[in-house]
């Protein structure tokens, strides 16, 4: 089992929901990323989702689009992101890291070269938004050969035929997009998510993480009662934007407080299991 799979299995065995925060690598500036990753772990992250800046983040809403723009102003590349992970691993060999991004930078590097580089620095899994499982030939094999998990997205409109493909070709966990739209949009319908999770669990044989629209402790609490993991992104990234002019100290305070809110919410939900 991979580090990611072991972490999720251990959490499940102990009746705990995984907390997976997202930040964009290089936001608000390159030298902040590794410190923020360590802060997320200190405040309760079980797994880190690290965004790879890309000029056309089609699945992301305005908050993360702005974060990507801030990172790209510093010319943060895929190579830089891999270096952040390498430095993070100098102090943390336990916390799984999932790279979240788009296919273009990976194709530019080459599937095998990317898989080699990612595995060598301690990346555990890759979520490529615009890579459907049905077309993942080459990509999937390259990642699998280096022990990297392949995380795919599913949504309320995903047909069962694609769920079967995700179950067959993915690994680690499935990222369930809990609402229609881009990151940070709309409000969650808890009853609909519950209905959809029942459908997903009838097909998907490994953990399901719920993301999109989880803005506060209450929504995190409700989602923790349904999924194996709760993924939070825009609510954290917006705090980086709001405190950017004040400096990293204030960013850390704000991120730490929000992470504690999420962790407490998940702990409350887990206590009921």
C-alpha positions in Angstrom: 0.0 0.0 0.0 1.1 3.6 -0.7 1.6 6.2 2.0 -1.7 7.7 1.0 -3.6 4.4 1.1 -2.0 3.5 4.4 -3.0 6.9 5.9 -6.6 6.6 4.8 -6.9 3.0 5.9 -5.5 3.9 9.3 -7.9 6.8 9.7 -10.8 4.6 8.7 -9.8 1.9 11.2 -9.8 4.5 13.9 -13.2 6.0 12.9 -11.7 9.3 11.7 -12.4 11.4 8.7 -9.4 12.7 6.7 -9.0 16.4 6.5 -7.4 17.4 3.2 -6.6 21.1 2.8 -5.6 22.7 -0.5 -3.2 25.5 -1.1 -1.7 26.7 -4.4 2.0 26.2 -4.6 3.8 29.6 -4.7 0.9 31.6 -3.2 1.4 34.3 -2.0 5.1 33.8 -2.8 7.4 30.8 -3.3 9.2 30.9 0.0 5.8 30.7 1.8 4.7 27.3 0.5 6.7 24.8 2.6 6.0 26.7 5.8 2.3 26.7 5.0 2.4 23.0 4.4 3.9 22.4 7.8 1.4 24.7 9.4 -1.5 22.8 7.8 -0.1 19.5 9.3 0.3 21.2 12.7 -3.3 22.3 12.6 -4.7 18.9 11.8 -4.2 18.1 8.1 -4.0 14.4 7.4 -3.2 14.8 3.7 -2.1 17.9 1.7 -3.4 18.8 -1.7 -0.9 21.1 -3.4 -2.0 23.0 -6.4 0.3 23.3 -9.4 -0.1 26.8 -11.0 -1.4 26.7 -14.5 -2.5 29.6 -16.7 -6.0 28.2 -17.5 -7.4 26.7 -14.3 -10.8 25.8 -15.8 -12.2 24.0 -12.8 -11.4 26.7 -10.3 -13.4 29.7 -9.2 -12.2 33.3 -8.8 -10.5 32.7 -5.4 -8.2 30.0 -6.7 -7.8 31.6 -10.1 -6.3 34.7 -8.3 -4.1 32.4 -6.2 -2.7 30.9 -9.4 -2.2 34.4 -10.8 -0.2 35.4 -7.7 2.0 32.2 -8.0 2.5 32.7 -11.7 3.7 36.3 -11.1 6.7 34.6 -9.4 7.1 32.2 -12.4 6.3 29.2 -10.2 6.6 26.1 -12.4 6.0 22.4 -12.0 9.7 22.0 -11.3 9.4 24.5 -8.5 6.4 22.6 -7.0 8.4 19.4 -7.0 11.2 21.2 -5.2 8.7 22.5 -2.5 7.7 18.9 -1.9 11.3 17.8 -1.7 12.1 20.4 1.0 8.9 19.5 2.9 10.0 15.9 3.0 13.2 16.9 4.8 11.1 17.3 7.9 7.9 15.4 7.2 8.0 11.9 5.9 4.5 10.9 7.1 2.0 13.3 5.6 0.8 12.3 2.1 1.0 15.0 -0.6 -1.4 15.0 -3.6 -0.5 17.3 -6.5 -3.6 18.8 -8.1 -3.3 20.4 -11.5 -3.9 20.2 -15.2 -2.5 18.0 -17.9 -0.4 20.5 -19.9 2.6 20.9 -17.6 2.8 17.1 -17.1 2.6 16.4 -20.9 5.3 19.1 -21.5 7.6 17.2 -19.0 6.5 13.8 -20.3 4.6 11.2 -18.4 7.6 9.0 -17.4 9.9 11.9 -16.6 7.1 13.5 -14.4 6.4 10.2 -12.6 10.1 9.7 -11.9 10.6 13.3 -10.6 7.4 13.2 -8.5 8.1 9.9 -6.9 11.7 10.9 -6.2 10.8 13.9 -4.1 8.0 12.3 -2.2 4.8 13.0 -4.0 2.2 10.4 -3.2 -0.6 11.0 -5.7 -1.7 13.1 -8.7 -5.1 14.6 -9.5 -5.1 15.9 -13.0 -8.4 17.7 -13.6 -8.6 17.4 -17.4 -7.5 13.8 -17.6 -10.5 11.5 -17.8 -9.9 7.8 -16.8 -11.0 6.5 -20.2 -8.1 8.4 -21.9 -5.4 7.9 -19.3 -3.4 5.3 -21.2 0.3 6.1 -20.7 -0.3 8.6 -18.0 -1.8 5.9 -15.6 0.9 3.4 -16.4 3.7 5.9 -15.8 2.3 6.9 -12.4 1.5 3.4 -11.4 5.0 2.2 -12.2 6.4 4.6 -9.6 3.8 3.8 -6.9 1.9 7.1 -7.4 -1.9 7.0 -6.8 -4.2 8.3 -9.5 -7.0 10.4 -8.1 -10.0 11.1 -10.4 -12.9 13.6 -10.1 -16.5 12.5 -10.1 -19.6 14.8 -9.9 -23.3 14.6 -9.4 -23.7 14.2 -13.2 -21.1 11.4 -13.6 -22.7 8.4 -15.2 -22.2 4.9 -13.8 -20.1 3.9 -16.9 -17.5 6.5 -15.9 -17.7 5.5 -12.2 -16.7 2.0 -13.3 -13.8 3.5 -15.2 -12.7 5.5 -12.2 -13.0 2.5 -10.0 -10.9 0.5 -12.3 -8.2 3.0 -13.2 -7.9 5.2 -10.2 -6.4 4.6 -6.8 -5.9 6.3 -3.4 -9.3 8.0 -3.2 -12.0 9.5 -5.4 -12.6 13.2 -5.3 -16.3 13.9 -5.3 -17.2 17.3 -6.6 -20.2 17.9 -4.4 -22.0 20.5 -6.5 -22.2 21.7 -10.1 -19.9 24.6 -10.9 -16.3 25.7 -10.1 -14.5 25.7 -6.7 -15.9 28.0 -4.1 -19.3 28.3 -5.7 -22.9 27.9 -4.4 -24.2 26.2 -1.3 -24.2 22.5 -0.5 -27.3 20.4 -0.5 -26.6 17.9 2.2 -29.5 15.6 1.2 -28.3 15.5 -2.4 -24.8 14.7 -1.4 -26.0 11.9 0.8 -28.0 10.5 -2.1 -25.1 10.7 -4.4 -22.6 9.1 -2.0 -24.9 6.1 -1.7 -24.7 5.8 -5.5 -20.9 6.2 -5.6 -20.3 3.7 -2.8 -22.2 1.1 -4.8 -19.5 1.3 -7.4 -16.4 2.8 -6.0 -14.4 0.4 -3.8 -12.0 2.9 -2.2 -12.3 6.0 -0.1 -14.3 9.0 -1.3 -13.3 12.6 -0.4 -15.9 15.4 -0.7 -14.8 18.8 -1.9 -16.2 22.1 -3.4 -18.5 24.3 -1.4 -17.1 23.4 2.1 -16.7 26.9 3.5 -17.0 26.5 7.3 -17.1 24.1 10.2 -20.8 23.3 9.9 -20.6 22.2 6.3 -17.4 20.2 7.1 -19.3 18.6 9.9 -22.1 17.6 7.6 -19.8 16.2 5.0 -17.7 14.3 7.5 -20.8 12.3 8.4 -21.0 11.2 4.7 -17.5 10.8 3.2 -14.1 9.3 4.1 -12.4 12.7 3.6 -13.3 16.4 3.6 -11.4 18.6 1.2 -11.2 22.3 1.8 -9.6 24.8 -0.6 -11.2 28.2 -1.4 -12.0 29.0 2.2 -8.3 28.7 3.0 -7.0 30.4 -0.1 -9.3 33.4 0.4 -7.5 34.0 3.7 -4.2 34.2 2.0 -5.6 36.9 -0.3 -7.3 38.8 2.5 -4.1 38.9 4.6 -1.5 39.1 1.8 -0.7 42.8 2.5 -0.2 42.2 6.2 2.4 39.5 5.8 3.0 35.8 6.4 2.5 36.0 10.2 -1.1 37.2 9.7 -1.7 34.6 7.0 -0.5 31.9 9.3 -2.8 33.1 12.1 -5.8 33.2 9.8 -5.1 29.8 8.2 -4.4 28.2 11.6 -7.7 29.4 13.0 -9.7 28.2 10.0 -7.9 24.8 10.1 -8.8 24.4 13.7 -12.4 25.1 12.9 -12.4 22.4 10.3 -10.5 19.9 12.5 -12.8 20.5 15.4 -15.9 20.0 13.1 -14.5 16.7 11.8 -13.7 15.5 15.3 -17.3 16.2 16.4 -18.7 14.3 13.5 -16.3 11.4 14.1 -17.3 11.2 17.8 -20.8 10.2 16.6 -19.7 7.3 14.4 
